[in-house]
Amino acid sequence: MSVIFLSEDDVRQLVNMSDAVKVTEQAFQHLAEGEAFNQSRGRLRTNDVMLHALAGVDRKANQLGWKMYTTTRNAARFLVGIYDGTSGTLEALIEADYLGQLRTGAASGVATKYLSRQDSQTLGLIGTGLQARTQAWAIAEVRHLKQILVYGRNAERREAFAKQLAEDLSIEVIPCKSVEQVVEPADVIVTATISKSPVFEGKWLKAGTHINSAGSNFLKKTELDLETLKKAEIVTCDSRDQCHLEAGDFVEALSQGILSWENIAELSDVATGKVSRESAEQITLFKSVGLGIQDVALGSLVVERARDRKMGIELPF
């Protein structure tokens, strides 16, 4: 079978957020069963470019592949490779910017499905970029939202983002002038920023809130303050191994003894019911850094549908 190339436009036609949440949930369940495996991200750099590489294998779904991308001061370029799980031959190369936006949002969607209160209706969203948009899509897949509150530092961008998100989801989206206005009423909070320092104060959190921290995946960056980590009774992440390398949100709390690695659960534990919310008053937290197995799970579905629909450009090897 020939190798195919799938563009960003192809990916947008082939999968949506509902698909992403389903395959992401399955991937984390397979991780819990010992049937899937994740290779933590590695990074190398020249003077001007950073190369990022991560990979995953799902034996139960017979899927394997990798994601590689480069970042500079001005751009990021993403590529996913998917292999046949039986022969080991390369099946497809996929442009993966949009795919990455979907799979990152989907992980927060899975965490929210299991850790937030089922009656959660208000989403507080901090950040107005592409990742923030798909985070909201994912939360709307798993909870019946009635209102989304949005904060970003640029007022014009905040207004435009809120308008676009309201059109996306047919939900009331209110641009707020302060972070406090977003956090205090929220049942679910998402942080999706590039901030190096905390973006809200933990003292603003109400009982029963669930938090998804999805912005930072460098040790020198954090979106969460110590008060938030103190208040969170259930703290989870996508991978402890990868968070050792990338979760700046945990660094100070670990050094001060507020957190310990033994008490940080993985999303695989959550998706299989090993860890769950015990009361409506608990504050819960999911820290996302992004795993290769997520890219493989969604990328494999993209390839399957592309084959069915005869989409993609055949490559000469």
The 8 nearest C-alpha neighbors of each residue, nearest first, counted from 0:
[[1, 2, 90, 88, 3, 89, 313, 83],
 [2, 0, 313, 3, 314, 90, 316, 315],
 [1, 3, 90, 91, 314, 313, 89, 316],
 [4, 2, 313, 91, 312, 311, 314, 1],
 [3, 5, 92, 312, 311, 91, 93, 313],
 [6, 4, 93, 311, 9, 94, 92, 3],
 [5, 7, 9, 94, 8, 93, 10, 4],
 [6, 8, 10, 94, 9, 11, 97, 95],
 [9, 7, 11, 6, 10, 12, 5, 13],
 [10, 8, 6, 12, 7, 11, 5, 13],
 [9, 11, 13, 7, 12, 8, 14, 6],
 [12, 10, 8, 9, 13, 14, 7, 15],
 [13, 11, 9, 10, 14, 8, 15, 7],
 [12, 14, 10, 11, 301, 9, 304, 305],
 [15, 13, 18, 11, 12, 10, 301, 16],
 [14, 16, 18, 17, 19, 11, 13, 101],
 [15, 17, 19, 18, 101, 20, 137, 136],
 [16, 18, 20, 19, 15, 21, 140, 137],
 [19, 17, 21, 16, 15, 20, 14, 22],
 [18, 20, 16, 17, 22, 21, 105, 102],
 [19, 21, 105, 23, 17, 18, 22, 24],
 [22, 20, 18, 24, 19, 23, 25, 17],
 [21, 23, 25, 24, 19, 20, 296, 26],
 [24, 22, 26, 20, 25, 21, 293, 19],
 [23, 25, 21, 27, 22, 26, 109, 20],
 [26, 24, 22, 28, 23, 27, 29, 21],
 [25, 27, 23, 29, 28, 24, 22, 30],
 [28, 26, 267, 30, 29, 24, 25, 31],
 [27, 29, 25, 31, 30, 26, 267, 270],
 [28, 30, 32, 26, 34, 35, 31, 27],
 [29, 31, 35, 27, 33, 28, 32, 34],
 [32, 30, 267, 28, 29, 33, 27, 268],
 [33, 31, 29, 34, 30, 28, 35, 267],
 [34, 32, 30, 31, 35, 29, 36, 28],
 [33, 35, 29, 58, 32, 59, 30, 57],
 [36, 34, 57, 30, 29, 56, 33, 58],
 [37, 35, 56, 55, 30, 57, 38, 34],
 [36, 38, 55, 292, 54, 291, 39, 56],
 [39, 37, 54, 53, 55, 40, 291, 36],
 [40, 38, 241, 53, 37, 41, 290, 240],
 [39, 41, 53, 52, 38, 51, 42, 241],
 [40, 42, 52, 51, 39, 53, 43, 50],
 [41, 43, 51, 50, 52, 40, 49, 44],
 [44, 42, 50, 49, 51, 41, 45, 48],
 [45, 43, 49, 48, 50, 46, 42, 47],
 [44, 46, 48, 47, 49, 43, 50, 71],
 [45, 47, 48, 44, 49, 71, 43, 72],
 [46, 48, 45, 71, 49, 44, 72, 70],
 [49, 47, 71, 45, 44, 70, 46, 69],
 [48, 50, 44, 70, 69, 43, 45, 51],
 [51, 49, 69, 43, 42, 68, 44, 48],
 [50, 52, 42, 68, 67, 41, 69, 49],
 [53, 51, 67, 41, 40, 66, 42, 50],
 [54, 52, 40, 291, 66, 38, 39, 65],
 [55, 53, 65, 291, 38, 64, 66, 37],
 [54, 56, 292, 37, 291, 36, 38, 63],
 [55, 57, 63, 36, 35, 62, 58, 292],
 [58, 56, 35, 62, 60, 59, 61, 34],
 [59, 57, 61, 34, 60, 35, 56, 62],
 [58, 60, 61, 57, 34, 29, 35, 62],
 [59, 61, 57, 58, 62, 35, 296, 29],
 [62, 60, 58, 84, 59, 57, 63, 85],
 [63, 61, 57, 84, 60, 56, 58, 299],
 [64, 62, 56, 82, 55, 84, 295, 81],
 [63, 65, 81, 80, 295, 82, 54, 55],
 [66, 64, 54, 80, 79, 53, 55, 291],
 [65, 67, 79, 53, 78, 52, 54, 80],
 [68, 66, 52, 78, 51, 77, 79, 53],
 [67, 69, 77, 76, 51, 50, 78, 52],
 [68, 70, 50, 76, 49, 75, 51, 48],
 [69, 71, 75, 49, 74, 48, 76, 50],
 [72, 70, 48, 73, 74, 47, 75, 49],
 [71, 73, 74, 70, 47, 48, 75, 49],
 [72, 74, 71, 75, 70, 48, 47, 76],
 [75, 73, 71, 70, 72, 76, 69, 48],
 [74, 76, 70, 69, 71, 77, 68, 73],
 [77, 75, 68, 69, 70, 74, 78, 96],
 [78, 76, 68, 95, 96, 94, 67, 75],
 [77, 79, 94, 95, 67, 93, 66, 68],
 [80, 78, 66, 93, 65, 92, 95, 67],
 [79, 81, 92, 65, 64, 91, 66, 93],
 [80, 82, 64, 91, 90, 89, 63, 299],
 [83, 81, 89, 90, 88, 64, 63, 87],
 [82, 84, 87, 88, 85, 86, 90, 89],
 [83, 85, 61, 62, 87, 82, 86, 63],
 [86, 84, 83, 87, 61, 88, 82, 62],
 [87, 85, 88, 83, 84, 82, 89, 90],
 [88, 86, 83, 84, 82, 85, 89, 63],
 [89, 87, 83, 86, 82, 90, 84, 85],
 [88, 90, 82, 91, 81, 83, 2, 87],
 [91, 89, 2, 82, 81, 83, 88, 3],
 [92, 90, 3, 2, 81, 4, 80, 89],
 [91, 93, 80, 4, 79, 5, 3, 81],
 [94, 92, 5, 79, 78, 95, 4, 6],
 [93, 95, 78, 6, 7, 77, 5, 96],
 [94, 96, 98, 77, 78, 97, 93, 99],
 [95, 97, 99, 98, 77, 94, 100, 76],
 [98, 96, 100, 99, 95, 101, 7, 11],
 [97, 99, 95, 101, 96, 100, 102, 10],
 [100, 98, 102, 96, 97, 101, 95, 103],
 [99, 101, 97, 103, 98, 130, 102, 133],
 [102, 100, 98, 104, 99, 103, 105, 16],
 [101, 103, 105, 99, 104, 100, 19, 293],
 [104, 102, 105, 100, 106, 101, 99, 289],
 [103, 105, 134, 133, 101, 107, 102, 137],
 [104, 106, 20, 108, 102, 107, 103, 137],
 [107, 105, 109, 108, 103, 104, 110, 102],
 [108, 106, 110, 104, 105, 109, 111, 211],
 [107, 109, 137, 105, 138, 111, 106, 110],
 [110, 108, 112, 106, 107, 111, 24, 105],
 [111, 109, 107, 112, 108, 113, 114, 106],
 [110, 112, 115, 108, 114, 109, 113, 107],
 [113, 111, 109, 141, 110, 114, 108, 115],
 [112, 114, 111, 110, 115, 109, 269, 275],
 [115, 113, 111, 276, 110, 112, 275, 283],
 [116, 114, 111, 209, 113, 117, 112, 119],
 [115, 117, 118, 119, 279, 114, 207, 186],
 [116, 118, 119, 115, 142, 112, 113, 114],
 [117, 119, 116, 120, 142, 143, 115, 186],
 [120, 118, 186, 116, 117, 121, 142, 115],
 [119, 121, 144, 145, 143, 118, 186, 146],
 [122, 120, 146, 185, 186, 147, 144, 119],
 [121, 123, 147, 187, 185, 188, 186, 148],
 [124, 122, 188, 148, 181, 185, 182, 147],
 [123, 125, 149, 189, 188, 148, 122, 126],
 [126, 124, 190, 150, 149, 189, 191, 151],
 [125, 127, 191, 151, 192, 131, 128, 150],
 [126, 128, 131, 151, 160, 157, 129, 125],
 [129, 127, 131, 130, 126, 132, 191, 192],
 [130, 128, 132, 131, 133, 127, 100, 134],
 [129, 131, 132, 133, 128, 100, 134, 191],
 [132, 130, 134, 128, 191, 129, 127, 133],
 [131, 133, 129, 135, 130, 134, 136, 128],
 [134, 132, 136, 104, 135, 130, 131, 101],
 [133, 135, 104, 131, 137, 132, 136, 130],
 [134, 136, 138, 133, 132, 137, 139, 131],
 [137, 135, 133, 139, 134, 138, 140, 132],
 [136, 138, 108, 140, 134, 139, 135, 105],
 [137, 139, 108, 135, 140, 141, 136, 142],
 [138, 140, 136, 142, 137, 141, 144, 135],
 [141, 139, 137, 138, 142, 136, 17, 108],
 [140, 142, 112, 138, 139, 108, 137, 143],
 [143, 141, 139, 144, 140, 138, 119, 117],
 [144, 142, 120, 139, 145, 141, 119, 140],
 [143, 145, 120, 142, 146, 121, 139, 119],
 [144, 146, 120, 170, 121, 143, 171, 147],
 [145, 147, 121, 171, 144, 172, 170, 122],
 [148, 146, 172, 122, 121, 123, 173, 171],
 [147, 149, 123, 173, 181, 172, 124, 174],
 [150, 148, 124, 174, 175, 125, 173, 123],
 [151, 149, 125, 175, 178, 174, 126, 124],
 [152, 150, 126, 157, 153, 127, 125, 149],
 [151, 153, 154, 150, 157, 126, 156, 176],
 [154, 152, 156, 151, 155, 157, 150, 158],
 [155, 153, 157, 156, 152, 158, 151, 176],
 [156, 154, 158, 157, 153, 159, 160, 152],
 [155, 157, 159, 153, 158, 154, 160, 127],
 [158, 156, 154, 160, 155, 151, 159, 153],
 [157, 159, 161, 155, 156, 160, 174, 154],
 [160, 158, 156, 162, 161, 157, 163, 155],
 [159, 161, 157, 163, 162, 158, 156, 164],
 [162, 160, 164, 158, 159, 163, 172, 174],
 [161, 163, 159, 165, 160, 164, 158, 166],
 [162, 164, 166, 160, 165, 161, 167, 159],
 [165, 163, 167, 161, 166, 162, 160, 168],
 [166, 164, 169, 170, 162, 172, 168, 163],
 [165, 167, 163, 164, 169, 168, 162, 170],
 [168, 166, 164, 165, 169, 163, 136, 170],
 [167, 169, 170, 165, 166, 164, 136, 139],
 [170, 168, 165, 166, 167, 171, 164, 172],
 [169, 171, 165, 168, 146, 172, 145, 147],
 [170, 172, 146, 165, 147, 173, 145, 169],
 [173, 171, 147, 165, 161, 148, 146, 170],
 [172, 174, 148, 149, 175, 147, 161, 171],
 [175, 173, 149, 158, 161, 148, 157, 150],
 [176, 174, 150, 177, 149, 173, 180, 148],
 [175, 177, 150, 174, 178, 180, 154, 151],
 [178, 176, 179, 180, 175, 150, 181, 151],
 [179, 177, 181, 180, 150, 182, 199, 176],
 [178, 180, 182, 181, 177, 183, 203, 199],
 [181, 179, 178, 177, 182, 183, 175, 184],
 [182, 180, 123, 178, 179, 148, 183, 149],
 [181, 183, 179, 185, 180, 184, 123, 178],
 [182, 184, 203, 204, 185, 179, 180, 181],
 [185, 183, 182, 181, 186, 121, 180, 205],
 [186, 184, 123, 121, 182, 187, 122, 183],
 [185, 187, 208, 119, 121, 122, 209, 120],
 [188, 186, 209, 122, 185, 208, 210, 123],
 [189, 187, 123, 210, 122, 124, 211, 185],
 [188, 190, 211, 124, 210, 212, 125, 123],
 [189, 191, 125, 212, 213, 192, 214, 124],
 [192, 190, 214, 126, 213, 131, 125, 189],
 [191, 193, 214, 126, 194, 190, 125, 215],
 [192, 194, 214, 215, 195, 191, 220, 222],
 [195, 193, 192, 196, 222, 220, 221, 198],
 [194, 196, 220, 221, 193, 219, 222, 197],
 [195, 197, 221, 194, 222, 220, 198, 223],
 [198, 196, 222, 223, 224, 221, 199, 195],
 [197, 199, 222, 196, 223, 200, 194, 178],
 [200, 198, 197, 178, 201, 223, 179, 224],
 [201, 199, 202, 203, 224, 226, 227, 198],
 [200, 202, 227, 226, 203, 204, 224, 199],
 [201, 203, 200, 204, 226, 227, 205, 230],
 [202, 204, 201, 183, 200, 182, 205, 179],
 [205, 203, 201, 202, 183, 182, 206, 208],
 [204, 206, 208, 183, 207, 203, 184, 185],
 [207, 205, 280, 208, 282, 281, 204, 279],
 [206, 208, 280, 281, 282, 279, 205, 209],
 [209, 207, 186, 282, 187, 206, 205, 210],
 [208, 210, 283, 187, 115, 282, 284, 188],
 [211, 209, 188, 284, 187, 189, 285, 283],
 [210, 212, 189, 285, 284, 213, 107, 286],
 [213, 211, 286, 190, 189, 287, 214, 285],
 [214, 212, 287, 191, 190, 211, 215, 286],
 [215, 213, 191, 192, 193, 212, 190, 216],
 [214, 216, 217, 220, 221, 213, 193, 222],
 [217, 215, 245, 288, 246, 218, 214, 247],
 [216, 218, 245, 219, 220, 247, 215, 246],
 [247, 219, 217, 245, 246, 220, 216, 244],
 [218, 220, 217, 247, 195, 221, 245, 246],
 [221, 219, 195, 247, 217, 218, 215, 196],
 [220, 222, 248, 247, 196, 195, 223, 197],
 [221, 223, 197, 198, 196, 248, 194, 195],
 [224, 222, 197, 221, 248, 227, 198, 225],
 [223, 225, 197, 226, 227, 200, 201, 228],
 [224, 226, 228, 227, 229, 252, 223, 201],
 [225, 227, 201, 229, 228, 224, 230, 202],
 [228, 226, 201, 230, 225, 229, 224, 231],
 [227, 229, 225, 231, 226, 230, 224, 252],
 [228, 230, 226, 227, 231, 225, 257, 232],
 [231, 229, 227, 228, 232, 226, 282, 201],
 [230, 232, 282, 283, 228, 233, 229, 227],
 [233, 231, 282, 283, 281, 230, 234, 229],
 [234, 232, 283, 231, 284, 235, 282, 276],
 [235, 233, 284, 263, 283, 285, 231, 264],
 [236, 234, 264, 285, 263, 265, 284, 286],
 [237, 235, 286, 265, 285, 238, 287, 266],
 [236, 238, 266, 265, 287, 286, 288, 239],
 [239, 237, 241, 240, 236, 265, 242, 266],
 [238, 240, 242, 241, 243, 236, 265, 237],
 [241, 239, 243, 238, 242, 244, 39, 245],
 [240, 242, 244, 243, 238, 39, 239, 245],
 [241, 243, 246, 245, 239, 244, 240, 238],
 [244, 242, 241, 240, 245, 239, 246, 218],
 [243, 245, 242, 241, 246, 218, 240, 217],
 [244, 246, 217, 216, 242, 218, 243, 247],
 [247, 245, 242, 248, 218, 216, 249, 217],
 [218, 246, 248, 221, 220, 250, 249, 219],
 [249, 247, 221, 246, 223, 250, 222, 220],
 [248, 250, 247, 252, 246, 251, 253, 258],
 [251, 249, 247, 253, 252, 248, 254, 246],
 [250, 252, 254, 253, 249, 255, 248, 225],
 [253, 251, 257, 255, 249, 258, 254, 250],
 [254, 252, 258, 256, 250, 251, 255, 259],
 [253, 255, 251, 252, 256, 250, 257, 258],
 [256, 254, 252, 253, 257, 251, 258, 250],
 [255, 257, 253, 258, 254, 252, 259, 251],
 [256, 258, 252, 255, 253, 229, 259, 228],
 [259, 257, 253, 256, 252, 260, 262, 249],
 [258, 260, 261, 262, 253, 256, 263, 257],
 [259, 261, 263, 262, 258, 239, 253, 264],
 [262, 260, 259, 263, 264, 258, 239, 265],
 [261, 263, 260, 259, 264, 258, 234, 233],
 [264, 262, 235, 260, 234, 261, 265, 259],
 [263, 265, 235, 262, 236, 234, 268, 266],
 [266, 264, 236, 235, 267, 237, 268, 238],
 [265, 267, 269, 237, 268, 236, 270, 235],
 [266, 268, 27, 31, 270, 265, 269, 28],
 [269, 267, 273, 266, 265, 271, 274, 270],
 [268, 270, 274, 266, 272, 267, 271, 273],
 [271, 269, 267, 268, 272, 28, 266, 27],
 [272, 270, 269, 268, 273, 28, 267, 31],
 [271, 273, 269, 274, 270, 275, 268, 113],
 [274, 272, 268, 271, 269, 275, 270, 267],
 [275, 273, 269, 272, 268, 276, 264, 271],
 [276, 274, 272, 269, 277, 114, 273, 113],
 [275, 277, 114, 278, 281, 274, 233, 115],
 [276, 278, 275, 279, 281, 280, 274, 114],
 [279, 277, 280, 281, 276, 207, 116, 282],
 [278, 280, 207, 281, 116, 277, 276, 206],
 [281, 279, 207, 206, 278, 282, 208, 205],
 [282, 280, 207, 278, 279, 232, 206, 283],
 [281, 283, 231, 207, 208, 209, 232, 206],
 [284, 282, 209, 233, 231, 232, 234, 210],
 [283, 285, 210, 234, 209, 211, 235, 233],
 [284, 286, 235, 211, 236, 234, 210, 212],
 [285, 287, 236, 212, 211, 235, 213, 284],
 [288, 286, 213, 237, 289, 236, 212, 285],
 [287, 289, 216, 213, 286, 290, 242, 246],
 [290, 288, 287, 103, 291, 237, 293, 216],
 [291, 289, 292, 293, 288, 37, 39, 294],
 [290, 292, 54, 53, 55, 294, 293, 37],
 [291, 293, 55, 295, 290, 294, 37, 296],
 [294, 292, 296, 291, 295, 290, 23, 102],
 [293, 295, 291, 297, 292, 296, 298, 102],
 [296, 294, 298, 292, 293, 64, 297, 299],
 [297, 295, 293, 299, 294, 298, 22, 292],
 [296, 298, 300, 299, 294, 295, 19, 22],
 [297, 299, 295, 301, 300, 296, 294, 302],
 [300, 298, 302, 301, 296, 297, 295, 303],
 [299, 301, 303, 297, 298, 302, 304, 296],
 [300, 302, 298, 299, 304, 303, 13, 305],
 [303, 301, 305, 299, 300, 304, 306, 298],
 [304, 302, 300, 306, 305, 301, 299, 307],
 [303, 305, 307, 306, 301, 302, 308, 300],
 [304, 306, 310, 302, 308, 307, 303, 309],
 [307, 305, 309, 303, 304, 308, 302, 310],
 [306, 308, 304, 305, 309, 303, 310, 302],
 [307, 309, 305, 306, 310, 304, 303, 311],
 [310, 308, 306, 307, 305, 311, 304, 312],
 [311, 309, 305, 308, 306, 312, 9, 5],
 [312, 310, 5, 4, 3, 313, 305, 309],
 [311, 313, 4, 3, 314, 5, 310, 2],
 [312, 314, 3, 2, 1, 4, 311, 315],
 [313, 315, 2, 3, 316, 312, 4, 1],
 [316, 314, 313, 2, 1, 3, 312, 4],
 [315, 314, 2, 1, 313, 89, 3, 0]]
